[in-house]
Amino acid sequence: MNSQASYLPSKVAILGPGLLGGSLLMALRQKLPGVHLRAWARRREAVAELEALELAEICSDDLAMVVEGADLVVICTPVRTMAVLGRQLAKLPLAKGAVVTDVGSVKAMVVAGMEEALSGSGFDFVGSHPMAGSERAGLEAARANLFEGQGCLITPTLFTTDRALGVVREFWRLMGCRLLEMGPEEHDRCVARISHMPHLAAAAVTLAAMQDDHSVRLCVGNGFRDTTRVASGNPDLWTGIVFENRDEVLHAVRAARDRFSDLVDILEKLDEDKMRQFLRESKVLRDLAAPNV
Amino acid sequence: MNSQASYLPSKVAILGPGLLGGSLLMALRQKLPGVHLRAWARRREAVAELEALELAEICSDDLAMVVEGADLVVICTPVRTMAVLGRQLAKLPLAKGAVVTDVGSVKAMVVAGMEEALSGSGFDFVGSHPMAGSERAGLEAARANLFEGQGCLITPTLFTTDRALGVVREFWRLMGCRLLEMGPEEHDRCVARISHMPHLAAAAVTLAAMQDDHSVRLCVGNGFRDTTRVASGNPDLWTGIVFENRDEVLHAVRAARDRFSDLVDILEKLDEDKMRQFLRESKVLRDLAAPNV
């Protein structure tokens, strides 16, 4: 038995089994056949769906029953509900010592909220953000290999214990993720630019292309399909995400608007050299960011 | 022998064998084993590369030799060189009666230029635009199935003959394309919105995300990868394309800049309802445009 194996959890509670939570249950069942799985959902219908799919030993809307004795709790609900769940967890006397993490796309407010909520409760929190979303949502889109080969950002703070960090690292490695660690604020600055703003850009491009004439859709090719794919995401979820990270998103959206103003200017002035320079610089950066196209 | 078969060409000349031209040669060889293939390239090294790959019976930088006796000529050079090639074709006495088409991403200026250049020459032109580009370019990225299942826009005008239209329709169907016909101006309006502006948007998003801090690339996930994929395209080719379609592109880029200004406004005013509405409307349009994600 090596030291790493001691970090593998034996009882895992997944709170909020949508796309991410459902995929975690499937992956855990596959990779740790002996693990004891529990799933909590707020709605009775969601619990019934979980039971029908036999994704966990215990499926319930009773939080206390689900987390009792768990050594790892993963919160997979929308970012804005996380602090509420954290405060409910803090009141439970049943799972002291469990490591708690989450899958939220925003970290500064979530981590601060969870650390405050769980302070002194015996739960041991560290935030994480697996970069494995999809424009599809819900349990019906879940799959065991969703995390395989994807990045997972882990966001420790001064309050994070070595034990929690060790458990959470080992857990995401088991899920197949490449790990990266940074503070919650640094995380939010990065994902505002690399995920949240591009999400809003996909929506803005779709509206600008189609808003006043739907017929242009007949000409859609792979370029439009890829450029706007994320605009098919859940509008309510994403409204929550961008407002939870509002300052950094605003900064990135202003930068994008300014680049569009540059483009208008370049086209108005027929400045081909500047256009070439604009496209060259962005190609260099894009090839740097995602070399395997 | 059915009436359609009579439209299939027996000698095809491909001018400019990069990604699109090279893929056409490969697809033709596969689908019409008896066809006689010719390829023209401006540069000697490109001719040598063609010869090494044995993609055509005749590979040459001598335009007259390549088009002699061809019944179909497909121009696959960058859009700005097309009219020049058209004027050179018009001077050749060797291929009268051949149908000529192109693969340009811009149509109004190309079609007008070609119709003028070939007027009275005996060549019979109709424009086409297979929506099968790629962020990769050049002969080394070519493949026989590039066009399979892709849309191809054909842009007849009042000068287009039934014969030319019949030959070109049959040709792209053979390549595996879904056909759509519209006038050159209508084409340019559509692709400015659905292809050229989204291309510039991918570049603008990349610059806004990364320009002042390359380290954010560590957080790149599938969303950024897809949203910005086309920004890896060839900067010189795309500068030519957007300036050849400058008025329509400017219109679409202004619309996109205005949507970004809306986003800045929404975030500044903390108007969550408006954000939800923005994302909902774009999701409806995006799902309408590309239902199979």
Contacts between the chains, C-beta under 8 A, distances in Angstrom:
chain1	res1	chain2	res2	distance
A	131	B	219	7.0
A	131	B	220	8.0
A	131	B	221	3.4
A	131	B	222	7.5
A	132	B	221	7.3
A	132	B	222	7.9
A	133	B	221	7.5
A	133	B	222	8.0
A	133	B	223	7.0
A	134	B	222	8.0
A	135	B	293	5.8
A	136	B	293	7.2
A	150	B	221	6.6
A	150	B	222	7.7
A	151	B	218	7.9
A	151	B	219	6.8
A	151	B	220	7.5
A	151	B	221	6.1
A	153	B	219	6.4
A	180	B	218	5.8
A	180	B	219	7.2
A	187	B	219	7.7
A	189	B	216	7.7
A	190	B	215	7.7
A	190	B	216	4.6
A	190	B	218	7.3
A	190	B	219	4.3
A	191	B	219	5.8
A	193	B	208	7.2
A	193	B	209	4.2
A	193	B	210	7.2
A	193	B	213	7.9
A	193	B	216	5.0
A	194	B	209	5.6
A	194	B	216	5.2
A	194	B	217	7.4
A	194	B	219	4.8
A	194	B	220	5.7
A	194	B	221	7.4
A	194	B	224	4.9
A	195	B	219	7.3
A	195	B	221	6.5
A	195	B	223	5.4
A	195	B	224	6.4
A	197	B	205	7.1
A	197	B	208	6.6
A	197	B	209	6.6
A	198	B	205	5.3
A	198	B	209	6.8
A	198	B	223	6.0
A	198	B	224	5.4
A	198	B	227	4.4
A	198	B	228	7.1
A	199	B	223	6.5
A	199	B	227	7.9
A	200	B	263	5.5
A	201	B	201	6.2
A	201	B	204	7.8
A	201	B	205	4.8
A	201	B	227	6.6
A	201	B	260	7.7
A	202	B	227	5.6
A	202	B	282	7.6
A	202	B	286	7.6
A	203	B	259	7.9
A	203	B	278	6.2
A	203	B	279	5.5
A	203	B	282	3.7
A	203	B	283	7.6
A	203	B	286	7.9
A	204	B	201	7.8
A	204	B	256	5.9
A	204	B	259	3.8
A	204	B	260	5.5
A	204	B	262	7.8
A	204	B	263	6.3
A	204	B	282	7.5
A	205	B	197	7.1
A	205	B	198	5.3
A	205	B	201	4.8
A	205	B	256	6.0
A	205	B	259	7.9
A	206	B	282	4.3
A	206	B	285	5.2
A	206	B	286	4.7
A	206	B	289	7.3
A	207	B	259	5.1
A	207	B	278	7.4
A	207	B	281	6.5
A	207	B	282	5.1
A	207	B	285	6.8
A	208	B	193	7.2
A	208	B	197	6.6
A	208	B	252	6.2
A	208	B	255	3.9
A	208	B	256	4.0
A	208	B	258	7.5
A	208	B	259	5.1
A	209	B	193	4.2
A	209	B	194	5.6
A	209	B	197	6.6
A	209	B	198	6.8
A	209	B	252	6.9
A	209	B	285	8.0
A	209	B	289	8.0
A	210	B	193	7.3
A	210	B	285	4.5
A	210	B	288	7.6
A	210	B	289	6.3
A	211	B	255	7.6
A	211	B	281	7.5
A	211	B	285	7.0
A	213	B	193	7.9
A	214	B	285	7.1
A	214	B	288	6.5
A	215	B	190	7.7
A	216	B	189	7.7
A	216	B	190	4.6
A	216	B	193	5.0
A	216	B	194	5.2
A	217	B	194	7.5
A	217	B	285	7.9
A	217	B	288	6.0
A	217	B	289	3.9
A	217	B	290	7.9
A	218	B	151	7.9
A	218	B	180	5.8
A	218	B	190	7.3
A	219	B	131	7.0
A	219	B	151	6.8
A	219	B	153	6.4
A	219	B	180	7.2
A	219	B	187	7.8
A	219	B	190	4.3
A	219	B	191	5.8
A	219	B	194	4.8
A	219	B	195	7.3
A	220	B	131	8.0
A	220	B	151	7.6
A	220	B	194	5.7
A	220	B	289	5.0
A	220	B	290	5.6
A	221	B	131	3.4
A	221	B	132	7.4
A	221	B	133	7.6
A	221	B	150	6.7
A	221	B	151	6.1
A	221	B	194	7.4
A	221	B	195	6.5
A	222	B	131	7.5
A	222	B	132	7.9
A	222	B	133	8.0
A	222	B	150	7.7
A	223	B	133	7.0
A	223	B	195	5.4
A	223	B	198	6.0
A	223	B	199	6.5
A	223	B	229	7.9
A	223	B	230	4.9
A	224	B	194	4.9
A	224	B	195	6.5
A	224	B	198	5.4
A	224	B	289	6.8
A	224	B	290	7.0
A	225	B	290	4.7
A	225	B	293	7.9
A	226	B	226	4.4
A	226	B	227	7.3
A	226	B	229	5.1
A	226	B	230	7.1
A	227	B	198	4.4
A	227	B	199	7.9
A	227	B	201	6.6
A	227	B	202	5.6
A	227	B	226	7.3
A	227	B	227	5.8
A	227	B	228	7.9
A	227	B	229	7.4
A	227	B	230	6.3
A	228	B	198	7.1
A	228	B	227	7.9
A	228	B	282	8.0
A	228	B	286	5.1
A	228	B	289	7.5
A	228	B	290	7.3
A	229	B	223	7.9
A	229	B	226	5.1
A	229	B	227	7.4
A	229	B	286	7.9
A	229	B	290	7.8
A	229	B	293	6.3
A	230	B	223	4.9
A	230	B	226	7.2
A	230	B	227	6.3
A	231	B	279	7.7
A	231	B	282	4.8
A	231	B	283	6.1
A	231	B	286	4.3
A	232	B	283	5.8
A	232	B	286	5.2
A	232	B	287	5.7
A	232	B	293	5.8
A	233	B	279	7.8
A	233	B	283	7.2
A	235	B	276	5.5
A	235	B	279	3.6
A	235	B	280	4.4
A	235	B	283	5.6
A	236	B	276	6.4
A	238	B	279	5.6
A	239	B	272	5.7
A	239	B	275	4.8
A	239	B	276	4.6
A	239	B	279	6.2
A	242	B	267	7.4
A	242	B	275	6.7
A	243	B	267	8.0
A	243	B	270	7.2
A	243	B	272	5.8
A	243	B	275	7.0
A	246	B	267	5.9
A	246	B	270	7.2
A	249	B	267	6.3
A	250	B	264	6.9
A	250	B	267	4.3
A	250	B	268	6.8
A	252	B	208	6.2
A	252	B	209	6.9
A	253	B	260	6.5
A	253	B	263	5.0
A	253	B	264	5.7
A	253	B	267	6.3
A	254	B	264	5.7
A	255	B	208	3.9
A	255	B	211	7.6
A	256	B	204	5.9
A	256	B	205	6.0
A	256	B	208	3.9
A	256	B	260	5.7
A	257	B	257	6.4
A	257	B	260	3.8
A	257	B	261	5.9
A	257	B	263	7.5
A	257	B	264	5.7
A	258	B	208	7.5
A	259	B	203	7.9
A	259	B	204	3.8
A	259	B	205	7.9
A	259	B	207	5.1
A	259	B	208	5.1
A	260	B	201	7.7
A	260	B	204	5.5
A	260	B	253	6.5
A	260	B	256	5.7
A	260	B	257	3.7
A	260	B	260	5.5
A	261	B	257	5.8
A	262	B	204	7.8
A	263	B	200	5.4
A	263	B	204	6.3
A	263	B	253	5.0
A	263	B	257	7.4
A	264	B	250	6.9
A	264	B	253	5.6
A	264	B	254	5.6
A	264	B	257	5.7
A	267	B	242	7.4
A	267	B	246	6.0
A	267	B	249	6.3
A	267	B	250	4.3
A	267	B	253	6.3
A	268	B	250	6.8
A	270	B	243	7.2
A	270	B	246	7.2
A	272	B	239	5.7
A	272	B	243	5.8
A	275	B	239	4.8
A	275	B	242	6.7
A	275	B	243	7.0
A	276	B	235	5.5
A	276	B	236	6.5
A	276	B	239	4.6
A	278	B	203	6.2
A	278	B	207	7.4
A	279	B	203	5.5
A	279	B	231	7.7
A	279	B	233	7.8
A	279	B	235	3.6
A	279	B	238	5.6
A	279	B	239	6.2
A	280	B	235	4.4
A	281	B	207	6.5
A	281	B	211	7.5
A	282	B	202	7.6
A	282	B	203	3.7
A	282	B	204	7.5
A	282	B	206	4.3
A	282	B	207	5.1
A	282	B	228	8.0
A	282	B	231	4.8
A	283	B	203	7.6
A	283	B	231	6.1
A	283	B	232	5.8
A	283	B	233	7.3
A	283	B	235	5.6
A	285	B	206	5.2
A	285	B	207	6.8
A	285	B	209	8.0
A	285	B	210	4.5
A	285	B	211	7.0
A	285	B	214	7.2
A	285	B	217	7.9
A	286	B	202	7.6
A	286	B	203	7.9
A	286	B	206	4.7
A	286	B	228	5.2
A	286	B	229	8.0
A	286	B	231	4.3
A	286	B	232	5.2
A	287	B	232	5.7
A	288	B	210	7.6
A	288	B	214	6.5
A	288	B	217	6.0
A	289	B	206	7.4
A	289	B	209	7.9
A	289	B	210	6.3
A	289	B	217	3.9
A	289	B	220	5.0
A	289	B	224	6.8
A	289	B	228	7.5
A	290	B	217	7.9
A	290	B	220	5.6
A	290	B	224	7.0
A	290	B	225	4.7
A	290	B	228	7.3
A	290	B	229	7.8
A	293	B	135	5.8
A	293	B	136	7.2
A	293	B	225	7.8
A	293	B	229	6.2
A	293	B	232	5.8
